[in-house]
Structures are given as structure tokens and as C-alpha cells.
Amino acid sequence: MKVAIIGSGISGLTAAALLAKEGHRVTVFEQYTDVGGVTATIEQDGFRWDLGPMLLPDLGPGEPGRVILQKLGVSDRVGVIKSYRENYFPDFRIARPKQCGGPHGRKAFFKKTFPEDAAGIDRYFEFYDRIHDIAALYGKGDLWSKVRLFAKFLPVMRMKSWGADKVMDHFFTNDKLKTVFTAILADYVMPPARFPGMILPIINAEQQYDERTPLDYPGHEHRSSWSFVENGCQSLVDALAGSVRSHGGAILTKTPVKKITVKNGVVAGVVYGDGREETVDVVVASGGARELFFNLVGREHLPEKFSRKHLDNIAVTESVFMVHLGVDFDPAKYQNGSPLCYYYMTYDIDGSIRECMDSVYHEGKDGFLVYNLSTHSPAMAPPGHHAFSVYTIAPNNPVNGTWSQKKEAWADQLIGYAEEFIPNLSRHVKTRVVLTPEDFRARTGLAHHAFGGCTPALDASPPKCETPIKGLWFIGAQSETYGGVTNAMIGADRAVGRILKK
């Protein structure tokens, strides 16, 4: 079988490696100069920074991402380090305690900080356990798992259509406590009323905040571990790309696909940017959903119902503004030793999200995150130095300035906000790389760069991996598996399994 893979992000590389391993003729087409998409690592003056992915789930022993790496024979090339993140809010901070608090590590802190909601906190953590059990059982094919899944889901079935705001109102009265669980929606750029509330426990997993949190405890399914990739995510990219090549696959950079030819509803081939056409049996594409289906395929080849349901109203995130710094001191002492800290500067998460959706860049005032890669991977910086990133969500095309004109001033401003928590940060900067949404559009080839890909929404659903065009498969962050590195790997693995069955 001759297969064209469009895009060399994690999903594309995973699919290519799996198909090449099965003996198929695989070619990966990448329009950019380097492979890896936004999972790659960049370098300057001896410092290295990841472009985005940070704390990742499901790469522990026996977990889905690790199983895929083992299947490809590259597991030993991708080391991970279990660690944690911390959250700061305008007038309180949630820090990793000296001793692990068990499966519900933050529960005691919440009760102490918000005593009026003590009963609701107890009910929330019962709900939390139930949702994590449902997530662990979902997709398992054996009868007993299906029975347990139904039993777990039945008591919360009525909440299936609830938004995150309604779920929070159901459990809590204090608006600050509600913000603890909904602030992460700023990353998704998704208003709480549109976001499925039943997903909140998954994106607020307790093991993200304390790596000592038990993943297995009586009466419940296994919980996913969360880890940083040792020495940067480039090691994951290199492992997958190496697997593609070792099994005879080809990876062509600076080679965009201009068109996917379709005849009678079936994929016929791909047209390169220079006009050359090649016949293929299967196309597996990642990247932007609208870019793929409307630009490369053409709306005329798609059922109108498919376009209306999955493309016209697709819910995608906005972009990011990043400032990568090489510094000559260790900021970890200001971050409780955590490599990753989120600083939420407002309780009006809904207002901040809507402002970003209206293309107003908040310039850092609403919040940002700080990621010190050298905390877990000292090799990312020269001896005695640290690779340090500050970034925040940002609209693709802000109405309050242009990225080309204001990026340096906005970078200084973002560093200034970070300096309120990490004193004298600017004095220690030895080098810096500023990346704007324009840079990410160039790297990804997307007209609208959606850093987190497609986000769950009550009123929209992304395209399935099997498309209406026979022989065309869609994977990656804007497909049915949504965003995330390990989600991309898992989605690619599932799609390949279905391709091979077909």
C-alpha cells in the first residue's frame, strides 16, 4: 500500500512509523524546514527550549503513549520525569505540600481555604473519581468493562449536556473556588458555558499537582501519570522520525502538498507545491481541519452535512505568544521547585476568554505561565544557566497592535509581569527568542494557528478520523481525539488500526 502522510507533527510521525513498520510504502510530506511541528525543540546560544508541550499524560509504564513507543521499538529513546505544576491566583496560591495528601491531594487545602463549600468539595471529589473511572473504562472492548462503564456513567448521565459553569455551580458557591477548576479553560480559549463540564476533572487531575499522588487505589481504575519529557520533546520527535526511516519510510521537508486529488469520492493522489502529481492509495493528513478539507480536498467533494457539522462551526483554540529566555541563575527557588507554574491574574476567566476570542491581546495582564525546563533537564542549558520560557494565550491577529511591530515591546511587558514573581529576572537574561502567532503560522502552514488544536465544545464536534472520502484519514489536534501530544499518538494508532483492517 502506498501512503502519503501530510504533516510531520507527532500524529503524522506516529502514523507513518506504524504503517512503515507494517511494510507499507510511506512518505511524509512536511511544508516546513524541520520535522516535529509544535512538538519540536529550538536552540540558540547553547540553550534549548520546547515549542510548547510541557507536562504530558500517559507516558508511564503500561500507559497508552508508552505502549505505542514500545510497539515501535523506540521506548528506550524517550525518557520521562514525573513532576508537578503549581497554580497562582490573585490572592492565593496552590502549592505542592511537603507530604502527599493521597488520591485527593488538594482536598484538604480547598476545605481550609473555602470552608463554606466543604460539603460541595466532598461531593466534587466523588464526582472526580467517577469521571476518571469512566475515562479509564471508555474504549475497553470486554463485556465486564462495558458493564462497569454503564454503572459508573448512569448516576451522572443528566450532566452530559452541562457546561463547565453549570457543573461548578452544582458543587460550589465561592466564585474563586470555581475559578480554580475553570481557569485552565483560558488555555483552550473556550467559555465555560460551551465547555463540557464532565471533562473538568480530567483536565484538573490531582497527579498534575503532586507527582506522588497514587495512581492506583482500591475501588477505582488506574489514573494516568503526568511527566515531562527528559531533555525536551525533540527526543520524542527524533525517536518517531527515526522509526519511520528505519522501516523504509521517507520524510520530505520543504515539500508542501498543494492538492489531494479525488475521483468519484476516492483518493487518487497528491499534488506537490511545484505541480507534480503522485498516485497514492491512502492519504493520512494532520494539521488544520478547514485547511485540509476546504483547501486541499475542496468543498465540492464533501457532503454538505459533513461540512456543516464538523467544519463550519469547529471549535479551535487561539495561538500563543512565547518568550524563551536563557538566564544565568536558577529561578526554581521562586517556584517551589516546580518546573511549571501558571499565574492567573484575574478571576474573570470568562471575560478574559471572550476578549481573546474578540482578538484583543491582554498583553499578559490576565495571566501567563513560566516553564523552567532546566529544572528537570539540565542539559537544556549551559552549565550554571537555565532555559526558561514565559508565554501566554494570544489572538492570531490582535486588534490592539500587530505582532511584527509590537512583539519586542510585548515581550518586555510579559517579562515584567513574570518579574513580579521572579525578582530581577530581566537582569539575568543572556539570550532570548520571541515567537508570535505569525511564527507559528509559518511553522504549521495554518491560516489560523490553533495552539491547542480543536477543543471540546457542547455545540461542535471535530471531524472523525475516517472521512467521507474513501482513502482519506484525518488525525491530529483538530480531529476527534482533540489536542495533546499523547492524544495525537493514541489517535494515530487507532486510525492506523482501522486503515489496516480496511
C-alpha positions in Angstrom: 0.0 0.0 0.0 1.4 3.4 -1.0 0.6 6.0 1.7 1.1 9.8 1.8 1.3 11.3 5.3 0.7 15.1 5.3 2.4 16.8 8.3 5.3 15.7 10.4 3.8 16.5 13.8 3.5 13.8 16.4 0.4 12.4 14.9 1.8 12.2 11.4 5.1 10.7 12.6 3.3 8.1 14.7 1.1 7.1 11.9 4.0 7.0 9.4 6.1 4.8 11.8 3.3 2.4 12.5 2.4 2.0 8.8 6.1 1.7 7.7 6.6 -1.0 10.4 3.9 -3.0 8.7 5.7 -2.9 5.4 3.8 -0.2 3.6 5.5 2.4 1.3 5.2 5.6 3.4 6.2 9.2 2.5 5.8 12.0 5.0 5.3 15.5 3.4 6.3 18.5 5.6 6.0 22.0 4.3 8.4 23.5 6.9 12.1 23.1 7.1 12.1 20.9 10.2 10.0 17.9 11.4 8.0 17.9 14.6 5.5 20.7 14.2 4.9 22.4 17.5 6.4 19.5 19.4 9.9 20.3 18.3 12.7 21.9 20.3 14.5 25.1 19.2 18.1 26.2 20.0 20.1 29.4 20.4 23.4 30.2 22.0 23.6 26.8 23.7 20.1 27.0 25.1 17.2 24.7 24.0 13.5 25.3 24.6 10.4 23.2 23.8 7.9 25.0 21.5 5.0 24.1 23.7 4.3 20.7 25.1 5.1 20.5 28.8 3.5 18.2 31.3 2.2 15.2 29.4 -0.1 12.3 30.4 0.0 8.6 29.6 3.7 8.0 29.1 4.2 5.9 32.2 4.7 2.1 32.2 1.8 0.3 30.6 0.1 3.6 29.6 -1.1 4.2 26.0 1.7 6.5 24.9 4.4 4.2 26.3 2.8 1.2 24.7 2.9 2.8 21.3 6.6 3.7 21.7 7.3 0.1 22.8 5.4 -1.2 19.7 7.7 0.9 17.6 10.8 -0.3 19.4 11.9 3.3 20.5 10.7 3.4 24.1 14.2 3.5 25.4 14.9 6.7 23.5 12.2 8.7 25.2 12.8 9.2 28.9 10.3 10.9 31.2 10.4 12.6 34.6 7.4 12.6 36.8 6.9 16.1 38.2 4.3 18.7 39.0 2.9 22.1 38.3 1.7 24.9 40.6 -1.1 27.5 40.2 -1.1 31.1 41.4 -4.3 33.2 41.7 -4.6 36.9 42.6 -4.8 36.4 46.3 -3.8 32.7 47.0 -1.5 30.0 45.7 -1.9 26.2 45.4 1.5 24.7 46.3 2.7 21.2 46.4 2.6 20.2 50.1 5.6 18.7 52.0 3.7 15.5 52.3 1.5 13.8 49.7 -2.2 14.2 50.5 -3.3 10.9 48.9 -5.5 10.5 45.8 -7.3 13.8 46.5 -4.2 15.8 47.4 -5.7 19.3 47.3 -8.9 18.5 49.0 -7.8 19.5 52.5 -6.4 22.8 51.2 -9.7 23.6 49.5 -11.7 22.8 52.6 -9.4 25.0 54.7 -9.5 27.9 52.2 -13.2 27.6 51.3 -14.9 26.2 54.4 -18.3 27.3 53.3 -18.0 24.8 50.4 -16.8 21.9 52.4 -19.8 19.7 51.6 -19.6 20.6 47.9 -15.9 19.8 47.9 -16.6 16.3 49.2 -19.3 15.8 46.5 -17.0 17.1 43.8 -14.3 14.6 44.6 -16.8 11.8 44.5 -17.7 13.1 41.0 -14.0 13.4 40.2 -13.4 9.7 40.9 -16.4 8.7 38.9 -15.3 10.7 35.9 -11.8 9.3 36.0 -13.1 5.8 36.2 -15.3 6.4 33.2 -12.4 7.8 31.2 -10.3 4.7 32.1 -13.0 2.3 31.1 -14.1 4.1 27.9 -13.0 2.2 24.8 -12.3 -1.1 26.5 -13.9 -3.8 24.5 -14.6 -6.5 27.0 -18.1 -7.0 28.4 -17.2 -6.6 32.1 -15.6 -3.2 31.3 -18.7 -2.1 29.4 -20.9 -3.1 32.3 -18.8 -1.2 34.8 -18.7 1.8 32.4 -22.5 1.9 32.3 -22.8 1.6 36.0 -20.4 4.5 36.6 -22.0 6.7 33.9 -25.7 6.2 34.9 -25.6 8.5 38.0 -24.1 11.4 36.1 -25.9 10.9 32.8 -28.0 14.0 33.3 -24.8 16.1 33.5 -23.7 15.1 30.0 -25.1 18.3 28.4 -24.0 20.6 31.3 -21.4 23.3 30.6 -18.5 23.8 32.9 -20.2 26.8 34.6 -23.2 24.7 35.5 -21.1 21.9 36.9 -19.2 24.4 39.1 -22.5 26.0 40.3 -23.7 22.5 41.2 -20.9 21.9 43.6 -19.6 25.3 44.8 -20.8 28.7 45.8 -17.5 30.5 46.0 -16.5 32.1 42.7 -12.8 31.9 43.5 -13.1 28.1 44.1 -14.9 27.8 40.8 -12.0 29.6 39.1 -9.6 27.0 40.4 -11.2 24.4 38.1 -12.2 26.6 35.2 -9.0 28.8 34.8 -7.4 26.1 32.6 -10.2 26.8 30.1 -8.2 30.0 29.2 -5.7 27.7 27.6 -8.5 26.3 25.5 -9.9 29.8 24.8 -13.3 28.3 25.4 -16.0 30.0 27.5 -17.1 27.8 30.5 -20.7 27.7 29.2 -19.6 26.0 26.0 -17.1 23.6 27.5 -18.4 20.1 28.6 -18.4 20.2 32.4 -17.8 16.5 32.8 -14.3 16.9 31.3 -13.2 19.3 34.1 -12.0 16.5 36.4 -9.8 15.1 33.6 -8.1 18.4 32.9 -7.7 19.0 36.6 -6.1 15.7 37.5 -4.7 15.7 41.0 -1.5 13.9 39.9 -0.6 17.0 37.8 -0.1 18.9 41.1 1.8 16.3 43.1 3.7 13.5 41.3 3.5 11.4 44.5 -0.3 11.1 44.1 -1.2 7.4 43.9 -2.3 6.2 40.5 -3.9 3.1 41.8 -6.1 2.9 44.9 -8.9 0.5 46.0 -12.2 0.6 44.2 -11.0 2.7 41.2 -9.4 2.4 37.8 -5.8 3.3 37.1 -5.1 7.0 36.9 -2.8 8.4 34.2 0.7 9.6 35.2 1.9 13.0 34.2 5.5 13.6 33.1 8.0 15.9 31.4 10.0 14.5 28.5 13.6 14.3 29.5 15.9 16.7 27.5 13.0 18.1 25.6 10.3 16.9 23.3 12.7 16.8 20.4 13.8 13.3 21.8 10.2 12.1 21.1 10.2 13.7 17.6 13.6 12.1 16.8 12.5 8.7 18.1 9.4 8.6 15.9 11.2 10.1 12.8 14.0 7.5 13.3 11.4 4.7 13.4 9.9 5.9 10.1 13.2 5.9 8.4 14.5 2.7 9.9 11.4 0.9 8.4 12.0 2.3 5.0 9.7 5.4 5.2 10.8 8.7 3.7 10.4 12.2 5.2 10.4 15.1 2.8 10.8 18.6 4.4 10.1 21.8 2.5 7.7 19.8 0.4 4.1 21.1 0.7 1.1 19.3 -0.6 -0.9 21.6 -2.8 -3.9 19.4 -3.5 -5.4 16.0 -2.8 -6.9 14.6 -6.0 -10.3 12.9 -5.6 -12.1 10.8 -8.2 -15.6 9.5 -7.7 -15.3 10.0 -3.9 -12.0 8.1 -3.7 -8.4 9.5 -3.1 -6.4 9.3 -6.3 -3.2 11.1 -5.4 -1.4 14.2 -4.1 -0.2 17.3 -6.0 3.1 18.8 -4.8 3.6 22.6 -4.4 5.6 22.6 -7.7 2.7 21.0 -9.6 3.9 17.4 -9.8 1.3 14.7 -9.0 1.8 11.3 -7.4 -0.6 8.5 -7.3 -1.3 7.0 -3.8 -3.6 4.5 -2.2 -4.1 6.3 1.1 -3.6 9.8 2.5 -3.3 10.3 6.2 -3.4 14.1 6.9 -3.0 16.1 10.1 -3.0 19.9 10.7 -5.9 22.2 10.2 -9.3 20.7 9.5 -10.6 23.5 7.3 -7.2 23.8 5.5 -7.4 20.1 4.7 -11.0 19.7 3.7 -11.7 23.1 2.0 -8.3 23.9 0.5 -6.6 20.5 -0.3 -9.7 18.4 -1.0 -12.3 21.0 -2.0 -15.8 21.5 -0.6 -17.3 20.2 -3.8 -16.1 16.7 -2.8 -17.6 16.8 0.6 -21.2 16.0 1.8 -22.8 19.3 2.8 -23.9 17.7 6.1 -20.3 16.8 6.9 -19.1 20.4 6.2 -21.9 22.0 8.3 -21.5 19.6 11.3 -17.7 19.3 11.5 -16.1 22.2 9.8 -18.2 25.4 9.6 -18.6 25.6 13.4 -15.4 23.8 14.5 -14.1 25.0 17.9 -10.4 25.7 17.7 -8.2 27.5 20.2 -6.3 30.7 19.5 -2.5 31.0 19.4 0.3 31.8 21.9 2.9 34.4 22.4 6.2 33.0 23.7 9.4 34.5 25.1 12.1 31.9 25.5 15.0 33.1 27.8 18.5 31.9 28.6 19.3 33.0 32.1 22.3 32.8 34.4 20.5 31.9 37.6 18.1 29.2 38.8 14.5 30.6 39.2 13.3 27.4 40.8 13.6 28.9 44.3 10.8 31.3 43.4 8.6 28.4 42.1 8.7 26.0 45.0 11.0 23.8 42.9 8.3 23.3 40.2 9.4 23.4 36.6 5.9 24.7 35.6 3.9 27.5 37.2 0.6 29.0 36.0 -0.1 32.6 37.1 -3.8 33.5 36.8 -4.1 37.2 37.3 -7.9 37.5 37.1 -10.9 35.7 38.4 -12.9 36.7 35.3 -11.9 33.8 33.2 -15.0 34.0 31.0 -14.3 37.7 30.3 -10.7 37.1 29.5 -11.5 34.2 27.1 -14.1 36.3 25.3 -11.7 39.2 25.0 -9.2 36.9 23.3 -11.9 35.5 21.0 -12.6 39.1 20.0 -8.9 39.4 19.0 -7.9 41.6 21.9 -4.4 40.7 23.2 -4.4 41.0 27.0 -0.6 41.8 26.9 0.0 39.4 29.9 -2.2 41.2 32.4 -4.7 38.3 32.6 -2.1 35.6 33.2 0.8 33.6 31.8 2.8 30.5 32.6 6.5 30.0 33.3 8.3 26.8 32.3 11.9 26.2 33.6 12.9 23.2 31.5 16.3 23.0 33.2 14.7 22.1 36.5 14.2 18.6 35.2 16.7 18.6 32.2 19.9 20.5 33.0 21.3 19.6 29.5 18.9 22.1 28.0 21.2 25.0 29.1 25.0 25.6 29.5 26.4 24.8 33.0 25.2 27.3 35.6 22.4 28.5 33.3 18.8 27.7 32.7 16.4 27.5 29.7 13.3 29.4 30.8 10.1 30.2 28.9 7.3 32.7 29.6 4.2 32.6 27.5 0.5 33.2 27.3 -2.5 32.8 25.0 -2.8 35.3 22.2 -5.1 36.0 19.3 -3.8 35.3 15.8 -4.4 38.9 14.6 -4.7 41.3 17.6 -6.8 44.5 17.1 -4.6 46.4 19.6 -1.4 46.2 17.5 0.5 44.0 15.1 2.9 41.2 16.1 5.6 42.5 13.8 5.5 46.0 15.2 5.0 45.3 18.9 6.5 41.8 19.6 9.6 43.1 21.3 7.7 45.6 23.5 5.1 43.0 24.4 8.0 40.6 25.2 9.4 43.1 27.6 6.0 43.6 29.1 5.5 39.8 29.6 8.9 39.5 31.3 7.9 42.4 33.5 4.8 40.6 34.7 6.9 37.4 35.4 9.3 39.6 37.3 6.7 40.3 39.9 7.1 36.7 41.0 10.7 36.1 39.9 12.6 39.2 41.1 15.3 40.7 38.8 14.6 38.2 36.0 15.4 40.7 33.3 18.8 41.4 34.7 19.8 37.7 34.3 18.7 37.3 30.6 21.7 36.3 28.4 19.7 35.5 25.3 16.0 35.4 24.2 13.8 34.1 21.3 10.4 35.7 20.8 7.8 33.7 18.9 4.5 35.2 17.8 1.4 33.6 16.2 2.9 34.7 12.9 5.9 32.5 13.5 3.6 29.6 14.4 1.5 30.0 11.3 4.7 29.8 9.2 5.8 26.7 11.0 2.4 24.9 10.8 1.2 26.2 7.5 -2.2 27.1 9.1 -4.2 30.2 8.1 -5.4 30.3 11.8 -2.8 28.9 14.2 -4.7 27.0 16.9 -2.1 26.1 19.5 -4.2 23.6 21.4 -5.9 22.3 18.2 -9.6 21.6 18.5 -11.2 21.9 21.9 -14.2 20.0 23.3 -17.4 22.1 22.9 -21.1 21.3 23.6 -22.2 22.8 20.3 -19.5 21.5 18.0 -17.7 18.2 17.1 -14.5 17.8 15.1 -14.1 15.6 12.1 -13.8 11.8 12.6 -10.5 10.1 11.6 -12.3 8.3 8.8 -13.5 10.9 6.4 -16.3 10.8 3.7 -13.5 10.5 1.1 -12.5 6.8 0.7 -8.8 6.5 1.4 -8.5 9.8 3.2 -7.9 9.8 7.0 -7.6 12.7 9.4 -5.6 12.7 12.6 -4.0 15.2 15.0 -5.1 18.0 17.2 -8.1 19.1 15.2 -9.5 15.6 14.8 -11.8 13.6 17.0 -9.0 12.9 19.6 -8.5 16.7 20.1 -5.2 18.2 21.2 -2.3 17.0 23.2 0.9 15.0 22.4 -0.2 11.6 23.7 -3.7 12.1 22.3 -2.1 12.7 18.9 -0.2 9.4 19.3 -3.2 7.5 20.5 -5.4 8.9 17.7 -2.8 8.0 15.1 -2.5 4.5 16.5 -6.3 3.9 16.4 -6.5 5.3 12.8 -3.8 3.1 11.6 -5.5 0.1 13.1 -8.7 0.9 11.2 -6.7 1.6 8.0 -5.1 -1.9 8.2 -8.5 -3.5 8.8 -9.9 -1.8 5.8 
